[in-house]
Amino acid sequence: MFESDISELRRLGLADTFNDNWTRTIYSVDASHCTLKPSIVSFPSDEYDLQKICTYAHSHGLPITCRGAGTGLLGQSLTTGIVLDVTKKMNKILEIGDDYVVVEPGVVKAVLDKELAKSNKFIPPDPASSNYCTIGGMIANNSSGPHGLGYGSIINYVQRVDLVYCNGTIGFADQSSHDDKIDKMLKYVSSVNIKLNDHYPNVSKNSSGYRLDAVFENNRINPQKIFVASEGSLGVITRSRISILDIPEKKSLIILKFENIFHAALVVPYILQFKPVALELLDKGTMIEGWKTDQSENKNSCIMFVEFYGNDDNFYQRVHKFEDSLRQKAKIVESGYDPKSVSRAWSERRNSLNIAMKNGVGSRRPAGVIEDTVVHPELLHDYLIFLLKLLAEYKLDYVVYGHAGNGNLHLRPIIDFASKDCNILMEALANNVFNHVSEINGSISGEHGDGMLRTKYIPMMYGQTMYQMFKHIKSIFDDKKIMNPGKKIP
């Protein structure tokens, strides 16, 4: 079967296509703990290659999964069908304008950052994997990162997408025009007599389900945003036009230390009044070595990063006012006012996930199913009490860090993956946590997506009315359910 499939694809001019065991094994894993071995791996050069592959796959009923750097934490880029790796050839920066950039999906975020910096521009979303994640992957997941508090997720910046659909036809969408499939989707959603916002979580970031709330937002229709956070389940993006901003002239980072994570969470709403662009939390287990110990040693201490951007003349006065107001609530460990100091501190912050992932012994490792929940910041303190009490009942150690300003926690319980009850335990935890998050109008995924592991919980979060809408939207774009199956819709 594999030999037949690959020979036919190569006859279509897709020479860079493989089905040897070595290549398939390499592409059977990503940054998650999931494993799926593809039947074919192809490296398309452009949209015409993608059209050929999609047309062939559609006629044969073969699954298609687009892949960037494979940094997804929930198996988003895994499939038993055809993997399309866009990083090798579809990795070009096509155009840089005054307030936008046009890129192919395989462009690495750090490479784009470096190029934009030459024009004093940037794209604010900056996930921890920025050094190697791709723009296509960021769009697929609706990535955010530490500065999502002040600047939002990538969904706020996508102006246009061009794509190939499951049957090989070309698609496109921006605020002024779109193709027939999108027109059909818009008419369908408009015909359903519900208030969309009543069915979406009350949070500032969300990567779960299809983002219809962003498509129909503030009396404007943004059809391109249906593809953001869709995890390649509706089509393969060939290029995207993304808004860019001027790099701020002034930055300041203040590092605070609290007695414990509960005290830190209580202060979050107060800090938000000062409008920082980032408000990050690092609890025990993810603490950076240089800040672990001081004269007031406390094993439960918690570090918080608070960053401000600005261009106005009184910027530093505002930052000093913030510092003075926090002295009664926390210890100021460090303040940085120059780009070098700020960059150094953030570089160490980005290592927190790697530190967390190393907090395992043997088969006991941090598990990622409940690691991306979001609640309103006002509820963060009570939510943490619920979470840590639940973990105590299961007698589980954990590591926790995250984007406290958004109420977005990356909490990972330490699970024994060799235990015969491992899957039962993880499912019980997910059911408990996701039920609670849904009840308080939060999201089960702030920026990491649904993937293979969280898709089955989407009906729990959105309810059957919205879930049936998601299923119908999937059928409009992907009639044979071959586009990254098992993600978003089972």
BELHUPE-V32914 format. One record per pair of residues at least 24 apart in sequence whose C-alpha atoms are under 8 Angstrom apart, sorted by the first residue. I is the first residue (numbers start at 1). GAP is how many residues later the second one is. If there is no record, write none. Layout:
# BELHUPE-V32914
<<I & GAP> <I & GAP>>
This chain:
# BELHUPE-V32914
<<2 & 37> <2 & 38> <6 & 34> <9 & 44> <9 & 47> <12 & 40> <14 & 28> <14 & 30> <14 & 35> <16 & 26> <16 & 27> <16 & 28> <17 & 24> <17 & 25> <17 & 26> <18 & 24> <27 & 51> <27 & 56> <28 & 50> <28 & 51> <29 & 41> <29 & 46> <29 & 49> <30 & 40> <30 & 41> <30 & 42> <30 & 43> <30 & 45> <30 & 47> <30 & 48> <31 & 39> <31 & 40> <31 & 41> <31 & 42> <31 & 43> <31 & 44> <32 & 39> <32 & 40> <32 & 41> <32 & 42> <32 & 43> <32 & 336> <33 & 40> <33 & 41> <33 & 42> <34 & 40> <34 & 41> <35 & 40> <35 & 43> <36 & 42> <36 & 43> <36 & 44> <37 & 41> <37 & 42> <37 & 43> <38 & 40> <38 & 41> <38 & 42> <38 & 43> <38 & 44> <38 & 45> <39 & 41> <39 & 42> <39 & 43> <40 & 41> <40 & 42> <40 & 43> <41 & 41> <41 & 42> <41 & 43> <41 & 44> <42 & 40> <42 & 41> <42 & 42> <42 & 43> <43 & 41> <43 & 42> <43 & 43> <43 & 45> <43 & 46> <44 & 40> <44 & 41> <44 & 42> <44 & 45> <44 & 46> <45 & 41> <45 & 44> <45 & 45> <46 & 43> <46 & 44> <46 & 192> <47 & 116> <47 & 117> <47 & 191> <50 & 114> <50 & 118> <51 & 113> <51 & 116> <51 & 117> <51 & 118> <51 & 119> <52 & 116> <53 & 115> <54 & 110> <54 & 111> <54 & 112> <54 & 113> <54 & 114> <55 & 111> <55 & 112> <55 & 113> <57 & 109> <57 & 110> <57 & 425> <58 & 108> <58 & 109> <58 & 110> <58 & 422> <58 & 424> <59 & 108> <61 & 419> <61 & 421> <62 & 420> <63 & 418> <63 & 419> <63 & 420> <63 & 421> <63 & 422> <64 & 418> <64 & 419> <64 & 420> <64 & 421> <65 & 167> <65 & 418> <65 & 419> <66 & 166> <66 & 170> <66 & 418> <67 & 70> <68 & 37> <68 & 38> <68 & 65> <68 & 66> <68 & 68> <68 & 69> <69 & 63> <69 & 64> <69 & 65> <69 & 68> <70 & 63> <71 & 58> <71 & 62> <72 & 376> <73 & 295> <73 & 375> <73 & 378> <74 & 294> <74 & 295> <74 & 374> <74 & 375> <74 & 376> <74 & 377> <74 & 378> <74 & 379> <74 & 380> <75 & 376> <75 & 377> <75 & 378> <76 & 155> <76 & 374> <76 & 375> <76 & 376> <76 & 408> <76 & 411> <77 & 407> <79 & 405> <79 & 406> <87 & 47> <90 & 148> <98 & 146> <99 & 144> <99 & 145> <99 & 146> <100 & 141> <100 & 142> <100 & 143> <100 & 144> <101 & 140> <101 & 141> <101 & 142> <101 & 143> <102 & 137> <102 & 138> <102 & 139> <102 & 140> <103 & 32> <103 & 136> <103 & 137> <103 & 138> <104 & 31> <104 & 32> <104 & 134> <104 & 135> <104 & 136> <105 & 29> <105 & 30> <105 & 31> <105 & 32> <105 & 132> <105 & 133> <105 & 134> <105 & 135> <106 & 28> <106 & 29> <106 & 30> <107 & 27> <107 & 28> <107 & 29> <108 & 24> <108 & 25> <108 & 26> <108 & 27> <109 & 24> <109 & 25> <109 & 26> <117 & 130> <120 & 126> <120 & 127> <121 & 123> <121 & 124> <121 & 125> <121 & 126> <122 & 122> <122 & 123> <122 & 124> <122 & 125> <123 & 120> <123 & 121> <123 & 122> <124 & 24> <124 & 27> <124 & 28> <124 & 120> <124 & 121> <125 & 26> <125 & 27> <125 & 28> <125 & 29> <128 & 222> <128 & 223> <128 & 225> <136 & 101> <137 & 94> <139 & 88> <139 & 89> <139 & 90> <139 & 92> <140 & 87> <140 & 88> <140 & 89> <140 & 90> <140 & 91> <140 & 92> <141 & 66> <141 & 87> <141 & 88> <141 & 89> <141 & 90> <141 & 306> <141 & 307> <141 & 308> <142 & 64> <142 & 65> <142 & 86> <142 & 87> <142 & 305> <142 & 306> <142 & 307> <143 & 64> <143 & 304> <143 & 305> <144 & 303> <145 & 258> <145 & 302> <146 & 132> <146 & 133> <146 & 134> <146 & 257> <147 & 130> <147 & 131> <148 & 57> <148 & 129> <148 & 130> <148 & 258> <149 & 55> <149 & 127> <149 & 128> <149 & 129> <149 & 130> <149 & 254> <149 & 256> <149 & 257> <150 & 125> <150 & 126> <150 & 127> <150 & 128> <151 & 126> <152 & 52> <152 & 53> <153 & 52> <154 & 74> <155 & 59> <155 & 70> <155 & 73> <155 & 74> <157 & 85> <157 & 86> <157 & 87> <158 & 66> <158 & 67> <158 & 82> <158 & 83> <158 & 84> <158 & 85> <159 & 65> <159 & 81> <159 & 82> <159 & 83> <159 & 84> <160 & 64> <160 & 80> <160 & 81> <160 & 82> <161 & 63> <161 & 76> <161 & 77> <161 & 78> <161 & 79> <161 & 80> <162 & 75> <162 & 76> <162 & 77> <162 & 78> <163 & 72> <163 & 73> <163 & 74> <163 & 75> <163 & 76> <164 & 71> <164 & 72> <164 & 73> <164 & 74> <165 & 69> <165 & 70> <165 & 71> <165 & 312> <165 & 313> <166 & 68> <166 & 69> <166 & 311> <166 & 312> <166 & 316> <166 & 317> <172 & 52> <173 & 50> <173 & 51> <174 & 48> <174 & 49> <174 & 50> <175 & 46> <175 & 47> <175 & 48> <175 & 49> <178 & 45> <181 & 295> <181 & 296> <182 & 41> <184 & 292> <185 & 288> <185 & 291> <186 & 37> <189 & 280> <199 & 263> <199 & 264> <199 & 267> <200 & 241> <200 & 262> <201 & 237> <201 & 240> <201 & 241> <201 & 242> <202 & 173> <202 & 174> <202 & 239> <202 & 240> <203 & 171> <203 & 172> <203 & 173> <203 & 203> <203 & 204> <203 & 238> <203 & 239> <203 & 240> <204 & 172> <204 & 202> <205 & 169> <205 & 201> <205 & 241> <205 & 242> <206 & 168> <206 & 237> <206 & 239> <206 & 240> <206 & 241> <207 & 238> <207 & 239> <207 & 240> <207 & 241> <207 & 242> <207 & 243> <208 & 235> <208 & 236> <208 & 237> <208 & 238> <208 & 241> <208 & 242> <208 & 250> <208 & 280> <209 & 241> <209 & 249> <209 & 261> <209 & 279> <210 & 260> <210 & 278> <229 & 220> <230 & 258> <231 & 218> <231 & 220> <231 & 253> <231 & 256> <231 & 257> <232 & 251> <232 & 252> <233 & 241> <233 & 245> <233 & 250> <233 & 251> <233 & 252> <233 & 254> <233 & 255> <234 & 240> <234 & 243> <234 & 244> <234 & 249> <235 & 242> <235 & 243> <235 & 248> <248 & 61> <248 & 62> <248 & 63> <249 & 60> <249 & 61> <249 & 62> <250 & 59> <250 & 60> <250 & 61> <250 & 65> <250 & 87> <251 & 56> <251 & 57> <251 & 58> <251 & 59> <251 & 86> <251 & 87> <251 & 88> <251 & 91> <252 & 55> <252 & 56> <252 & 57> <252 & 67> <252 & 83> <252 & 84> <252 & 85> <252 & 86> <252 & 90> <253 & 52> <253 & 53> <253 & 54> <253 & 55> <253 & 82> <253 & 83> <253 & 84> <253 & 89> <254 & 51> <254 & 52> <254 & 53> <254 & 69> <254 & 78> <254 & 79> <254 & 80> <254 & 81> <254 & 82> <255 & 48> <255 & 49> <255 & 50> <255 & 51> <255 & 77> <255 & 78> <255 & 79> <255 & 80> <256 & 47> <256 & 48> <256 & 49> <256 & 50> <256 & 74> <256 & 75> <256 & 76> <256 & 77> <256 & 78> <257 & 44> <257 & 45> <257 & 46> <257 & 47> <257 & 73> <257 & 74> <257 & 75> <257 & 76> <258 & 43> <258 & 44> <258 & 45> <258 & 46> <258 & 71> <258 & 72> <258 & 73> <259 & 39> <259 & 41> <259 & 42> <259 & 43> <259 & 71> <260 & 40> <260 & 41> <260 & 42> <261 & 39> <261 & 40> <261 & 41> <262 & 119> <262 & 122> <262 & 123> <264 & 38> <264 & 40> <265 & 115> <265 & 116> <265 & 139> <266 & 114> <266 & 115> <267 & 62> <268 & 109> <268 & 110> <268 & 136> <268 & 137> <269 & 108> <269 & 109> <269 & 136> <272 & 133> <274 & 48> <275 & 33> <276 & 30> <276 & 31> <276 & 32> <276 & 33> <277 & 29> <277 & 30> <277 & 31> <277 & 32> <278 & 27> <278 & 28> <278 & 29> <278 & 30> <278 & 125> <278 & 127> <279 & 25> <279 & 26> <279 & 27> <279 & 28> <279 & 124> <279 & 125> <279 & 126> <280 & 24> <280 & 25> <280 & 26> <280 & 121> <280 & 122> <280 & 123> <280 & 124> <280 & 125> <281 & 24> <281 & 120> <281 & 121> <281 & 122> <281 & 123> <282 & 70> <282 & 118> <282 & 119> <282 & 120> <283 & 116> <283 & 117> <283 & 118> <284 & 115> <284 & 116> <285 & 70> <285 & 71> <285 & 74> <285 & 113> <285 & 114> <285 & 115> <286 & 66> <286 & 67> <286 & 69> <286 & 70> <286 & 113> <286 & 114> <286 & 115> <287 & 65> <288 & 60> <288 & 61> <288 & 64> <291 & 42> <352 & 49> <356 & 43> <359 & 40> <360 & 54> <363 & 52> <363 & 53> <363 & 54> <363 & 55> <364 & 50> <364 & 51> <364 & 52> <364 & 53> <364 & 54> <365 & 49> <365 & 50> <365 & 51> <365 & 52> <366 & 32> <366 & 33> <366 & 46> <366 & 47> <366 & 48> <366 & 49> <367 & 45> <367 & 46> <367 & 47> <367 & 48> <368 & 43> <368 & 44> <368 & 45> <369 & 43> <369 & 57> <369 & 61> <369 & 84> <369 & 85> <370 & 40> <370 & 41> <370 & 42> <370 & 59> <370 & 60> <370 & 63> <370 & 64> <370 & 74> <371 & 38> <371 & 39> <371 & 40> <371 & 41> <372 & 36> <372 & 37> <372 & 38> <372 & 39> <372 & 72> <372 & 73> <372 & 74> <372 & 75> <372 & 76> <373 & 35> <373 & 36> <373 & 37> <373 & 64> <373 & 69> <373 & 70> <373 & 71> <373 & 72> <373 & 73> <374 & 32> <374 & 33> <374 & 34> <374 & 35> <374 & 63> <374 & 68> <374 & 69> <374 & 70> <374 & 71> <374 & 72> <375 & 31> <375 & 32> <375 & 33> <375 & 62> <375 & 65> <375 & 66> <375 & 67> <375 & 68> <376 & 30> <376 & 31> <376 & 66> <377 & 27> <377 & 28> <377 & 29> <377 & 30> <379 & 28> <380 & 24> <380 & 27> <387 & 46> <408 & 38> <434 & 26> <434 & 27> <435 & 25> <435 & 26> <450 & 37> <450 & 38> <451 & 35> <451 & 36> <451 & 37> <452 & 34> <452 & 35> <455 & 31> <455 & 32> <455 & 33> <455 & 34> <455 & 35> <456 & 33> <456 & 34> <458 & 30>>
